[in-house]
Amino acid sequence: MNSRGNANDSAGLAGPAAILGGMLLLAFAPVLRGGDYFIALIPIEIASLAVLLSLATRFVLSAPATHATGGVDALIAVLVASPLLIAFVQLTPIPAGWWEQLPGHARYAESLRAIGIQAAHWRAISISPDATRASLLAGLPLAAMFLLGLLAGVHQMRTMLRVVAAIAFAQVLLGLLQLSGGEHSPFYFGFMTYGSPIGSFGTRNEYANYLALALAAYVWLAYDATRYTLRLQAGSPLTSGRFDDRHALAAWVLGGLVIVVGILISHSRAGAVFGLGAALLALAAAGLRVFGWMRGWRFALPIAIVLVVGGIIMVGPDAVVARLSGDQLGQSAGFRRELWRTTWHAALAFFPFGSGWGTYDIAYRPFQTPLIVGYANHAHMDPLEMFLEGGAVFLLLAGCFAWLAARRVLLLLRQAWWERTLDRESMMTALCGIGLAGFLAHSMVDFPMRVPGNAILAALLAGVFLRPLSPGTARAAGAAP
């Protein structure tokens, strides 16, 4: 192993206590409907505070002099502190007269007067400060996991992602038990379902989205295990009867097939398209790294075919295409188009301050048309929903992330072009970034960012994707780390 690989294997700034807390968060977050209940979210928030305190303590005591400084770190600090920034903008009290003049707020002032409630002299900008405070507190686990992704070493990250893989296998097992018991299976634990497996989540989309994130992480675990086992055993003859690299690779492929089956049995269209698409792209990237450009495709393509075709055969072609009929696709697209159109108008009505983080279901209600049947508590497009709630602050945060992500993609492409390879840490960054891209694509047609179990794992992958790379990696790409 070269010197760069040794550097990449360092423990990182995150200490054992923080890593243990992160593992507990990853394990517990999906347990009760993806953490999307107060009874589950409160202990998650408390545990995240412990992780943040551990990270802060270790940072102060370590005082590392090797961390890069400059604009990139400042933008990452903005993302980490985003709950505080939103709270400062939307929860700072302003005079009631000003509050009524804010875009979109007049109807709420009139409603208060109509029911005889005395208006306060000072009010927070949010139309529901309690909902905003609760939503921002739910951002604490995301900040904690994002920081762990930034600061954990490669070995520490591998340990945490092994927990994710174990949870994914458990979710697939639970999904198969639900499938075997039918729509009224006791393994749904009394929660409403449409008959599709949902694991311990609330909907099939949440379930498939989690498995898709876990599958991208699983690809990196498989790459890391086989790549560095192959390197250590380079030149050694394969002995008959030994659990050698070929057997290990077959075991990893079998495990990937299990997760693919879990995604397919969910009947989630977005999970299958975006999740499997991202996983196959990650597999291709890993294959190129291990075997080179030409042999890499000959390695990745057969495995991809085995995973997808094998999964379809095991689940059944009819079950896979059951929700791909023209009528179902048309109804779903029509519903979403109307929801997005009216949500966009609502967002413009509250711009630039937004309605308040976590207030979509309140703010959207006056804009809902008869074409949207029932209670629309989410926009089924996370960026649009957050634009309504956050206004210009959301645009600022989204711009920061987009700049950092574009810069990281360019850095990785430069390294791959000039060195014809990616080192161990860069490959971890790239594969986690591909998994995150699948998550972001899914968020354009659903609301996985609002499900703690999914968002916590995505925040970890985002931290890994944006983590400071070793100076050698940056020099190879001709850029600062």
N, C-alpha and C positions, 0 to 999 in steps of 0.2 A: 504494500500500500504506500502511495506516495505521500510527500509531506502535506500536500493539500488535503488529502483524505484524512490524515491525522488531525489536522486543524479542524476539519469539519466534524470530527467525532468528539470534540470537546463538550463538556457538560452544559455550557451555556450559562446565562445569568439566572435562569429559573432554578431555584433550589428544590431539594426533595419534597419539602412541605407543599410548595406550590404545585409540583407535578402530581403529588398524591391528591391534592384538592381538585386539580383538573381531571384526574381519572374518575374521581367520585362524581363530579359534575357530568362528565360524559356518560357515566353509567346510569345515573339517576334521572337525568333530564327526560329521556324518552318514556319513562316507566308509566306515568299516568297521563294518558292522552297527549303525549309529547310535551308534557309540562305546561299545557295550556289551561291550567286550573290554578286558582290562588293557593289551594292546599298543597299543590306541588311546587308552585313558583316561589312561594315564600322561603322554604328551606334552600332552594336553589340560589336565591338572592343572598341568603345568609352565608352559604358556602362560598359564593363568589367574592363576598367581602373579605372572607378569610384568605382567599387566594390573592386578592389585590393587596392586602396588608402584608402577606408573606413576600410578595414581589417587591413592594416598596421598601420593606425592611432590608431585604438582601441587596437591593440597589443602593441604599444609603450606606450600608456597611461595606459593600464591595467597592463603590466609587470607581468603576472601571474607566480607565483613561483611553481605552481603545475604541470606544463607540464613535461612529461617524457623527459629524455635526453638519448643520446647514439646512437648506430649504426642505429636503426630503424628510429629515427627522421632524421638522416643524409641522409638516403636513400630516405625518403619522400621529404626532401629538394632538393635532386638531381632531383626528378621527377617534382617538382614545378618549378625548375629553368631550366628545360630542354630546353626551347626556347633560353635562354641565353647561355647555353652550346653549343647548335648546332650553334648558331650565332658566338660564339667565334671560333669554329673549322672551319666553312665553309665560313664565311664572313671576316675573318682576311686576309688582302692582303699579298701575297707572291710574290717574284720576278717572272717575266714572264717565265724565263728559267726554274725555278722549276715547275711552273704550267704546262708547256708542258710535263714534265716528269711524272706527276701524272698518275696513272692507269686510262685508259679510256679517257684521255684529249687530246691525240695527234691529233685525227681526227678533233677536234674543232679548234685547232691551225692551222692545214692545211686548214680548210675551211675559216678561217679568212684571211689567206694569199692569198687564191685563189680568193677571191672577192675584194682584195686590201685594206682591213681594216688594218690600222696600229695597231699593237699589243701594248697594254699598258705595261709600265715597271713593274707595279705591278697589280696583279689580285687576286680576291678572289677565293678560292678553288672551289666553286660552279660553274657549267657551265652556270648558269643563276642567278646571284646575285639578280636581281629584283624579280624573282619568289621565291627565297628562303626567301627574306625579307617579301614578301607578305604572304607566307605560315607561317612563324614564328609569324607574327602579328596575324594571325588567331588562333594561339595557346593561345593568351591572355585570351579569354573567357573560354578555357578549364582549364587554371590555376586558374582562378577566381572561377569556379564552383567546381573544385577539392578541393580548400581551404574551400569553404562553406560547402562541405560535411564533411570535417575534423573537422570544428570548430563549426558548428551550433548545437544547442541543439535539443533534441527530438521534443519539441513543434515547434521549428522553422522549422525543417525538415518536420514535418507533414504539416505545412502551405505551404511550397514550393511544396511538392508532391501533395497537393490538386490542385495546379495550373496545374501541369502535368496531373492529372486525368481529369480536366476540358478541357484542350487542347485536350486530347485524345478523349473525347466524341465529341468535336467539329469536330475533324478530321474524326471520324466515320460518323457523320452527313453529312459532306461535301462529303465523299466517297459514301454514299448512294445516295446523289443528283446527283453525277456524274454517278453512275450506272444507275439511273432511266432515265437519259437523253441520254444514249448511248454514242458511241465513240465521237460524235460531241457535247456533252453537253456543254452549255455555262459555266458550273461550272468548266471546265478545264482552263478557262480564257485564251484561245488561245494557251496554251502550247501543245507541241507534246505529244501524248499518244498512247498507244497500245490498248486502250479500257478498261483496268482495272482501278479501282479507285486508285488514288494516293494522295487524299487529297490536301494539299498545298505543297507537295513534288514534286521532279522531276521524280521519278520512283516508281513503286509499291514496290520494295524491300526497298527503303528508308521509304516509308509509313508504311509498315508492321513492319519494324525494330523499328520504333519509337513507334508504338502501343504495340509491344512486351515489350520494356523497360517500357512503362507506365503501362502495365499490371502487371509486377513484383512489381512496386511501389504501384499499386492499391491493390495488395494482402497484402502488409504490412499495408496500411491504413485500410483495412477491419479487419485485425488481431488486430491492435491496438485499433480500435473502439470497436469491439465485446469482445475482451479479457478483457479490463479494464472496460467496461460497465458491463460485467458479474461479475467481481470481486466486483465492487461497489454494485451490487444488489444481491450478494450472500446471499441466505437464504430468499430472499423476494419472496412471492408467486406471480405468474404471474396473473395479473388481466385481465379478459375478456374485450376486446375492447381497451386495451392499446397498443400503439406502442411499444411492448416489444422486447426482444432480438431476438426472433424468427422472428419477422417482420423485424427487422434491418438486420439480417443475410440474409433473403430472398432478401431484397433490394440490399445488397452488391453483392449477387450472380447474380441478374439481371443485375447490372452494369457491372460485369465481363463478362457476356454473350454478352453484347453490344460490348465490346472491342474485344472479340473473333470473333464475326461476322465481325468486321472491318478488322481483320487480314485475315480471310478466303476469303472475297470478293476481296482482293487484288490479289489473285492468285499467291502470292509469295511463292515459295516452301521453301526457306530458312527461311522466316518469320514464316511459319506455323510449320516447324520442330523444329527450334531452339527456336523461341519465345514461342510457346505454350508449348514446352518441359520444358523450364525454368520456365514458370508460373506454370505448374502443379507440378514441384518439389518444388517451393516456397509454393504452397498450401499445399502440403504434410508436409513440415516442420512446417508450421503454425498450421496445424491440430494436429501434434504430441505434440506441445507445449501446446495447449489449453486442449486437452482431454487425453493426455498420449499416450503411444506407441500403445496399442491395439485399444482403442476407436478412436485414432487419424486417423488410417487408415480407420476405418469404417465411419469416418466423411469426410475425404478428398476424398476418392475414389468415392463416389456417386456424390459429387459436381463436381469433374473432369469429370465424365461421363456426367452429365447434361450440363456442359459448352461445351464440345467437340461435343457430339452428338446433343445437342440443336443447336449449331452453324451450324453444317453440315446440319441439317434439314432445318433451316431457310435460309441458302444460297443455298442449293440444292446439293445433292451428285455429280451430273454431273459437276457442276461448280467447285467443290472442286478438283475433280480428272482430270479436263480437261488438266492440264499441267503436269500430271504424266505419260503420254504415253511414251513408250519405245523410240520412235523416238526423241521426244523433250528432254528427259533426255540424250540420246546419243549425240545429237548435242551440248547440253550445256556442257556436260562433255568433249567432244572432243575439243571444243573451249577453255575451261579453261585449260585443260592439256597443250595445245600448248602455250597458253599465259604464264602460269606459268613456263614452261620449258625455253622459250626464255627470260623471265624476270630474271630467276635465272642466266642464262649466262651473262646477262647485269649486274646484281649485282656483280658477281665475277669479271667482267672486271673493275668495278669502286672501288672495295674493296682495301684498308680499309677506304678511306676517303668518299666514296659515291659520287654520282653525284651532290648532293645539294638538300636540302629539297624543295619539291614542283616542282621538275624538271622531274618527271617520263615521262611525255608525250614527252619531248625533248630527254632525255637520252635513252629511249626505241626505238625510231624510227629506228636507224640503225640495230637493232636486230629483227625487226618485219618481219615475214615470210609471204609468200602469203596465208598461211592457216588462218592468222588473217586478216579478211576483214574489211576495214574501219579504223577509227581513234581510236586507243587504248589509251585512256587518263588515264586509271587506270588498275591495274594488276588483279582486282577482287580477290585479297588476300592482305589485308592491311599489314600484317607483311612482306610479301615478297616485296611489293612496298616500304615500309619504309626501308627495308634492302638495296634495291638499292639506295635510296636517302641518307640514313644516314650512311651506312657502319658500322664500328666498334662502332660508337657513339650510333646507334640504338641498337646494341647488348648489350651495357652497360645499356641503359635505360630499355630494355626489361628484362634483368637479374635482375635489381633492383626491378622492379614490380613483377616479378615471385617469387623472394625471399620473398617479403612482403606479397604477396597473399598466398603463401604456409604456411607462418608462421601464418597468420590470420586464415586460414582454420584449421590448427592444433590446434590453441587456442580454436576455437569454438567447434571442435570435443571433445577436452578434457573437456570443460565445460559441454557439453551435456552428456558425458559419466559419469563424476564424480557426477554431480548434477542431472542428468536425466531431465534437463530442460535448457532453455536459458532465461535470464532475458530480460527485455523490450528492452534495448539498443542492446544487443547481437542479439536478433531476428531481429531488424531493420538492423543491420550489415549483418546478414546472408541472409536475403531475398534480400537486395540490391546486395549482392555479387552473388546470384544466377541469378538475372536479368542481372548483368554485364557479367556473364559467358555465358549466351545466346547471348549477344551482341558480345563477343569475338569469339564465335563459328561461328556466322553469318559473322564476318569479315574475316573468312578463305575462304569464297567463294564469297565475294563481297567487297564493299568499304564504309561501314557505317562510318568509322572513318574520312572520307574525307567530310562528310556532316555535316555542323555545327550544325544543329538542332538536329541530332542524337548524335553527339560527345559531345555536351554540356551536354545533359542529362546523357550520359554514364559517363562523367567526374564527375558529381555530385554523381552518384551511386558508382563510384570508391572511391571518398573521404569518403563516408559513410562506405564503406567496410573496408577501412584502417584506420578509425578514432581511436584515442587512447581510449581504453575502460576504464571504471572505475576501480580503484584499487581492489575493491571487486571481479569484474569479473575475473581479471587477477589472483588473489590469488586462486579463485575457480578452475581455470584451471592449477594452478601450474606454472605460467609464469609471466614475466613482462608485463605491459600493452603496 
